[in-house]
């Protein structure tokens, strides 16, 4: 139980790191993302997910995987929306759009990977 709780805390911290990487370049929050957030976003999400899977009951793994995949895909979609709004010059991106591209790529890959794990746990996608 404590392993799953530690994993949940790491996932929340990872998602927060990704959210800061999305909102800061768009000027929506007064945050300044440092190098640590770039490293901790995928690291905490991946490590936290692994700890959740290790510590959770087998029946809960699929639901937890789906929740994490939804959150990561929503974060990637927010980054995509930020890129579009920045490219259309609706929102100014004074710090550049590299963090948005990073979250779009990493969040999308991790989100789709956890969604695939959840679907395989249900038996979908097997040949």
C-alpha positions as CSV (number, residue, x, y, z in Angstrom):
1,X,0.0,0.0,0.0
2,X,2.8,2.4,0.9
3,X,4.5,1.7,-2.4
4,X,1.4,2.6,-4.4
5,X,1.0,5.8,-2.3
6,X,4.6,6.8,-3.0
7,X,4.0,6.1,-6.7
8,X,0.9,8.3,-6.6
9,X,2.9,11.1,-5.1
10,X,5.6,10.8,-7.7
11,X,3.0,10.8,-10.5
12,X,1.4,13.9,-9.1
13,X,4.8,15.6,-8.9
14,X,5.6,14.5,-12.5
15,X,2.3,15.8,-13.8
16,X,2.8,19.1,-12.0
17,X,6.3,19.4,-13.6
18,X,4.7,18.8,-17.0
19,X,1.9,21.3,-16.3
20,X,4.5,24.0,-15.4
21,X,6.4,23.2,-18.6
22,X,3.1,23.9,-20.5
23,X,1.8,27.0,-18.7
24,X,5.1,28.9,-18.1
25,X,6.1,29.4,-21.8
26,X,2.6,30.8,-22.5
27,X,2.8,33.3,-19.7
28,X,-0.3,31.8,-18.0
29,X,1.6,31.4,-14.7
30,X,4.5,33.2,-13.1
31,X,6.7,30.0,-13.1
32,X,10.2,29.7,-14.5
33,X,10.8,26.0,-15.4
34,X,14.3,24.9,-14.6
35,X,16.2,21.9,-16.0
36,X,15.0,19.8,-13.1
37,X,11.4,19.9,-14.3
38,X,12.5,18.8,-17.8
39,X,14.1,15.7,-16.2
40,X,11.5,15.1,-13.4
41,X,8.4,15.2,-15.7
42,X,9.1,11.9,-17.5
43,X,11.1,10.4,-14.7
44,X,8.5,10.8,-11.9
45,X,5.6,9.8,-14.2
46,X,7.4,6.6,-15.2
47,X,8.8,5.7,-11.8
48,X,5.5,6.6,-10.1
49,X,3.5,4.5,-12.5
50,X,5.9,1.5,-11.9
51,X,5.5,1.9,-8.2
52,X,1.7,2.1,-8.5
53,X,1.6,-1.1,-10.6
54,X,3.9,-2.9,-8.1
55,X,2.0,-1.7,-5.0
56,X,-1.6,-1.9,-6.3
57,X,-4.0,-4.8,-6.3
58,X,-4.2,-6.5,-9.7
59,X,-7.8,-5.5,-10.1
60,X,-6.9,-1.8,-9.7
61,X,-4.0,-1.7,-12.1
62,X,-6.2,-1.2,-15.2
63,X,-8.2,1.7,-13.7
64,X,-5.0,3.4,-12.5
65,X,-3.4,3.0,-15.9
66,X,-6.4,4.5,-17.6
67,X,-6.5,7.5,-15.2
68,X,-2.8,8.2,-15.7
69,X,-3.0,7.8,-19.5
70,X,-6.0,10.2,-19.6
71,X,-4.1,12.8,-17.6
72,X,-0.9,12.5,-19.7
73,X,-2.9,12.7,-22.9
74,X,-4.8,15.8,-21.6
75,X,-1.4,17.4,-20.8
76,X,-0.1,16.6,-24.3
77,X,-3.3,18.1,-25.8
78,X,-2.9,21.2,-23.7
79,X,0.7,21.5,-25.0
80,X,-0.7,21.1,-28.6
81,X,-3.3,23.7,-28.0
82,X,-0.6,26.0,-26.6
83,X,1.5,25.5,-29.8
84,X,-1.5,26.3,-32.0
85,X,-2.4,29.4,-30.0
86,X,1.2,30.5,-30.0
87,X,1.6,29.9,-33.7
88,X,-1.6,31.9,-34.4
89,X,-0.2,34.7,-32.2
90,X,-3.2,34.5,-29.9
91,X,-0.9,33.8,-26.9
92,X,2.6,35.2,-26.8
93,X,5.3,32.7,-25.9
94,X,8.2,34.8,-24.7
95,X,10.3,31.8,-23.6
96,X,9.8,29.9,-26.9
97,X,7.8,26.8,-27.6
98,X,10.4,24.1,-26.9
99,X,8.9,23.1,-23.6
100,X,5.5,22.7,-25.3
101,X,7.0,20.4,-28.0
102,X,8.7,18.4,-25.2
103,X,5.5,17.9,-23.2
104,X,3.6,17.1,-26.4
105,X,6.1,14.4,-27.4
106,X,6.8,12.9,-23.9
107,X,3.3,13.2,-22.6
108,X,1.8,11.7,-25.7
109,X,4.2,8.8,-25.8
110,X,3.8,8.0,-22.0
111,X,0.0,8.5,-22.2
112,X,-0.4,6.2,-25.1
113,X,1.9,3.6,-23.6
114,X,-0.1,3.5,-20.3
115,X,-3.3,3.4,-22.3
116,X,-1.9,0.4,-24.2
117,X,-0.9,-1.3,-20.9
118,X,-4.4,-0.7,-19.6
119,X,-6.0,-2.2,-22.7
120,X,-3.7,-5.2,-22.6
121,X,-4.6,-5.8,-19.0
122,X,-8.2,-6.1,-20.1
123,X,-7.2,-8.5,-22.9
124,X,-7.6,-6.1,-25.8
125,X,-5.0,-6.0,-28.5
126,X,-3.8,-9.5,-28.1
127,X,-3.5,-11.8,-31.1
